[in-house]
Amino acid sequence: MPIDDVLSELAESRATGALKAGRSGTVYLSRGRVCYVECARTPTVEELLTASGRLTLSGMRTARQTAAATADGGDLLVRRGVLSRGELQLCVLGATLDASFFLFGANVPKPKFREGDRHWLGIHWFFDVPGLFRECHRRRARLDRAWPSAELDSRPVVPVRRIRSQHVVLTALQWEILLNADAETTPAELAKRIGRPAYTTLLAVREMAAAGLLECPEPPPPEKPPDLPKRVAGSAPRAAAGAGDGGRARSSYPEISGDPTDVNLLIRLRNALEAFQ
């Protein structure tokens, strides 16, 4: 059952608790609004804070044990001066959007809702469920614009040994990815290793692939066109339909339509040709 359907029903009923999606992740709600999301494929707030050096593993465990009963771990970290209120909110925002992108849309055999369950960090941001769905669609479209194939998402990141251009401009994240790529680690694994959101890491990987900086899978060979029927000796070409009664003969070429799919395909082909030049 799609977790999106269950989540929509919980939002309509203004439920408060935790929706467990097996081992894939957990969605925490408060009165029908999402306050935090965890996904097994993305770094959590705890992993982001420890990877960035803001908090040690032992310090994180201590804070989690202290706030287990009261679910105010975020306030505890702010009071101790580990990070500011704004930094905590931005961290929760990024981790939730990151986890939602990879968790929503998945089919979960038996999602379970535990009423009243809360995350130990507490509530520091609210998310409208339809708004989260729209943001996931927007992020998917942005990924497809960068590199219209999902093959790179689960493949190890392998930088090319030689680039075709004389100069390359990289973002800080792209530089980190290239430094940590070992030809064995996938984008999601790299994100956890360097303490970066999985979505932004994946977007950077696709952008580098489009720039020719990564090894990419070979495109599938073009399909062989079907063989034309052989002409029988002595037979004359068949007249076009409608030619004898003054009707307009039909062309053997495919018709050109204004269908958005055709237009989008032409735009992508134009962009690819311009980039190749």
C-alpha positions as CSV (number, residue, x, y, z in Angstrom):
1,M,0.0,0.0,0.0
2,P,1.4,3.4,-0.9
3,I,2.5,5.3,2.2
4,D,1.2,8.5,0.6
5,D,-2.4,7.3,0.8
6,V,-2.1,6.3,4.5
7,L,-0.4,9.7,5.3
8,S,-3.2,11.6,3.5
9,E,-5.9,9.8,5.6
10,L,-4.0,10.6,8.8
11,A,-3.7,14.2,7.8
12,E,-7.5,14.5,7.2
13,S,-8.2,12.9,10.6
14,R,-5.7,15.3,12.3
15,A,-3.8,12.4,13.8
16,T,-0.9,12.7,16.2
17,G,1.7,10.0,16.4
18,A,4.3,8.1,14.3
19,L,3.6,6.3,11.0
20,K,6.1,3.4,10.8
21,A,7.0,2.3,7.2
22,G,8.7,-0.9,8.2
23,R,12.5,-0.5,8.1
24,S,12.2,2.2,5.4
25,G,11.4,5.1,7.7
26,T,9.0,6.9,10.0
27,V,6.8,9.9,9.6
28,Y,5.9,11.9,12.8
29,L,2.7,13.9,12.8
30,S,1.1,16.4,15.1
31,R,-2.6,17.2,14.6
32,G,-2.4,16.0,11.0
33,R,0.7,18.0,10.1
34,V,4.2,16.4,9.6
35,C,6.8,17.6,12.1
36,Y,9.6,15.2,11.2
37,V,10.5,12.4,8.8
38,E,13.2,9.7,9.0
39,C,14.3,7.5,6.1
40,A,16.8,4.7,6.1
41,R,18.4,6.1,2.9
42,T,19.0,9.6,4.1
43,P,21.0,11.1,7.0
44,T,19.1,12.0,10.1
45,V,19.5,15.2,12.1
46,E,21.7,13.3,14.5
47,E,24.0,12.1,11.7
48,L,24.2,15.6,10.2
49,L,25.2,17.1,13.5
50,T,27.8,14.5,14.3
51,A,29.2,14.4,10.8
52,S,29.6,18.2,10.8
53,G,31.4,18.1,14.2
54,R,28.8,20.1,16.0
55,L,28.2,17.2,18.4
56,T,30.1,14.1,19.3
57,L,28.5,10.6,19.2
58,S,28.7,10.3,23.0
59,G,27.1,13.8,23.4
60,M,24.3,12.8,21.1
61,R,23.6,9.6,23.0
62,T,23.6,11.5,26.3
63,A,21.2,14.1,24.9
64,R,18.9,11.5,23.5
65,Q,18.7,9.5,26.7
66,T,18.1,12.7,28.7
67,A,15.2,13.8,26.4
68,A,13.7,10.3,25.8
69,A,10.8,10.8,28.3
70,T,10.1,14.5,27.6
71,A,10.7,14.7,23.8
72,D,12.4,18.1,24.1
73,G,15.9,17.1,22.9
74,G,16.1,20.0,20.5
75,D,15.4,22.5,23.2
76,L,18.1,20.8,25.4
77,L,20.7,21.2,22.6
78,V,19.8,24.9,22.3
79,R,20.1,25.5,26.0
80,R,23.5,23.8,26.1
81,G,24.7,26.0,23.3
82,V,25.3,23.2,20.8
83,L,23.5,25.1,18.1
84,S,21.1,28.1,17.8
85,R,17.3,27.8,17.5
86,G,17.5,28.8,13.8
87,E,20.2,26.3,13.1
88,L,18.1,23.6,14.7
89,Q,15.1,24.5,12.6
90,L,17.0,24.6,9.4
91,C,18.6,21.2,10.2
92,V,15.1,19.7,10.9
93,L,13.7,21.3,7.7
94,G,16.5,19.9,5.5
95,A,16.4,16.4,7.0
96,T,12.6,16.2,6.7
97,L,12.5,17.3,3.1
98,D,15.4,14.9,2.3
99,A,13.7,11.9,3.9
100,S,10.3,12.7,2.5
101,F,11.7,12.7,-1.1
102,F,13.1,9.1,-0.7
103,L,10.3,7.7,1.5
104,F,7.1,9.0,-0.1
105,G,5.8,7.1,-3.0
106,A,7.1,3.8,-1.7
107,N,4.9,0.8,-1.3
108,V,4.9,-0.5,2.3
109,P,3.4,-3.9,3.0
110,K,1.9,-3.0,6.4
111,P,2.4,0.6,7.5
112,K,1.7,0.9,11.2
113,F,0.5,4.1,13.0
114,R,1.4,4.5,16.7
115,E,-0.8,7.1,18.2
116,G,1.0,9.6,20.5
117,D,4.5,8.6,19.6
118,R,6.9,11.6,19.4
119,H,10.5,12.1,18.2
120,W,13.0,12.8,21.0
121,L,14.0,16.1,19.4
122,G,10.5,17.5,19.8
123,I,8.6,19.7,17.3
124,H,10.5,22.5,15.6
125,W,8.8,22.7,12.2
126,F,5.4,21.9,10.7
127,F,4.8,20.6,7.2
128,D,1.5,20.5,5.3
129,V,1.1,17.0,3.8
130,P,0.0,18.2,0.3
131,G,2.8,20.7,0.3
132,L,5.3,18.0,1.0
133,F,4.0,16.0,-1.9
134,R,4.3,19.0,-4.2
135,E,7.9,19.6,-3.1
136,C,8.8,16.0,-3.8
137,H,7.4,16.3,-7.3
138,R,9.4,19.6,-7.8
139,R,12.6,17.9,-6.7
140,R,12.0,15.0,-9.0
141,A,11.5,17.3,-11.9
142,R,14.7,19.1,-11.0
143,L,16.7,15.9,-10.9
144,D,15.3,14.9,-14.4
145,R,16.4,18.3,-15.8
146,A,19.9,17.8,-14.6
147,W,20.2,14.2,-15.9
148,P,17.1,12.4,-17.2
149,S,18.0,8.9,-16.0
150,A,17.8,7.3,-12.6
151,E,20.6,4.8,-13.3
152,L,23.2,6.9,-11.5
153,D,21.2,7.0,-8.3
154,S,22.1,3.5,-7.2
155,R,25.5,3.1,-9.0
156,P,28.9,3.8,-7.4
157,V,30.2,7.3,-8.1
158,V,33.2,6.9,-10.4
159,P,35.1,10.1,-11.6
160,V,36.5,10.0,-15.1
161,R,40.3,9.9,-15.4
162,R,40.4,12.6,-18.1
163,I,38.1,15.5,-18.8
164,R,37.5,17.0,-22.2
165,S,37.6,20.7,-21.2
166,Q,40.5,22.8,-20.0
167,H,38.7,24.3,-17.0
168,V,36.2,22.9,-14.6
169,V,34.2,24.9,-12.0
170,L,32.9,22.8,-9.0
171,T,30.7,23.6,-6.1
172,A,31.9,22.8,-2.6
173,L,29.6,19.8,-2.4
174,Q,30.8,18.5,-5.8
175,W,34.4,18.8,-4.6
176,E,33.6,16.8,-1.5
177,I,32.0,14.1,-3.6
178,L,34.9,13.8,-5.9
179,L,37.4,13.6,-3.0
180,N,35.4,10.9,-1.2
181,A,34.3,8.8,-4.3
182,D,36.1,5.4,-4.3
183,A,34.3,3.7,-7.2
184,E,32.4,1.6,-4.7
185,T,30.1,4.0,-2.8
186,T,26.7,5.1,-4.1
187,P,25.4,8.7,-3.8
188,A,23.2,7.9,-0.8
189,E,26.2,6.2,1.0
190,L,28.4,9.2,0.2
191,A,25.8,11.6,1.6
192,K,26.0,9.8,5.0
193,R,29.8,9.6,4.9
194,I,30.3,13.3,4.4
195,G,27.2,14.4,6.4
196,R,25.3,16.0,3.5
197,P,21.6,15.7,2.5
198,A,21.1,12.7,0.2
199,Y,19.0,14.7,-2.3
200,T,21.5,17.5,-2.8
201,T,24.3,14.9,-3.1
202,L,22.3,13.1,-5.8
203,L,21.6,16.3,-7.6
204,A,25.3,17.2,-7.6
205,V,26.1,13.7,-8.9
206,R,23.7,14.1,-11.8
207,E,25.0,17.6,-12.6
208,M,28.6,16.2,-12.7
209,A,27.4,13.4,-15.0
210,A,25.9,15.9,-17.3
211,A,29.2,17.9,-17.3
212,G,31.1,14.7,-18.3
213,L,33.0,14.4,-14.9
214,L,31.7,10.9,-14.0
215,E,31.6,7.5,-15.6
216,C,28.1,6.9,-16.9
217,P,26.4,3.7,-18.0
218,E,26.4,3.1,-21.7
219,P,23.1,4.0,-23.4
220,P,21.1,1.1,-24.7
221,P,21.6,0.3,-28.4
222,P,19.0,1.7,-30.7
223,E,16.2,-0.7,-31.7
224,K,16.5,-2.1,-35.1
225,P,13.7,-0.9,-37.4
226,P,11.4,-3.6,-38.7
227,D,12.1,-5.0,-42.1
228,L,10.0,-3.5,-44.9
229,P,7.7,-6.0,-46.8
230,K,9.2,-7.2,-50.0
231,R,7.6,-6.1,-53.2
232,V,6.2,-8.8,-55.4
233,A,7.5,-8.8,-58.9
234,G,5.1,-7.3,-61.4
235,S,3.0,-5.5,-58.9
236,A,2.3,-1.8,-59.1
237,P,2.4,0.6,-56.2
238,R,-0.9,0.9,-54.4
239,A,-2.6,4.3,-55.0
240,A,-3.0,6.5,-52.0
241,A,-6.3,6.4,-50.3
242,G,-8.7,9.0,-51.6
243,A,-6.6,9.8,-54.7
244,G,-9.2,8.5,-57.1
245,D,-12.1,10.5,-55.7
246,G,-10.4,13.8,-55.4
247,G,-9.6,13.3,-51.7
248,R,-6.3,14.3,-50.3
249,A,-3.7,11.6,-50.3
250,R,-2.3,10.6,-47.0
251,S,1.4,11.1,-46.4
252,S,3.6,8.2,-45.4
253,Y,5.5,10.4,-42.9
254,P,4.5,10.6,-39.3
255,E,2.2,13.4,-38.4
256,I,3.6,16.3,-36.3
257,S,1.4,17.2,-33.4
258,G,1.5,19.8,-30.6
259,D,1.5,17.2,-27.9
260,P,3.6,18.4,-24.9
261,T,5.5,15.1,-24.9
262,D,6.8,15.8,-28.5
263,V,7.6,19.4,-27.6
264,N,9.5,18.5,-24.4
265,L,11.5,15.8,-26.4
266,L,12.5,18.4,-29.0
267,I,13.6,20.8,-26.3
268,R,15.7,18.2,-24.6
269,L,17.3,17.3,-27.9
270,R,18.1,20.9,-28.6
271,N,19.6,21.4,-25.2
272,A,21.7,18.3,-25.6
273,L,23.0,19.5,-29.0
274,E,23.9,22.9,-27.7
275,A,25.7,21.3,-24.8
276,F,27.6,19.1,-27.1
277,Q,28.8,22.0,-29.2
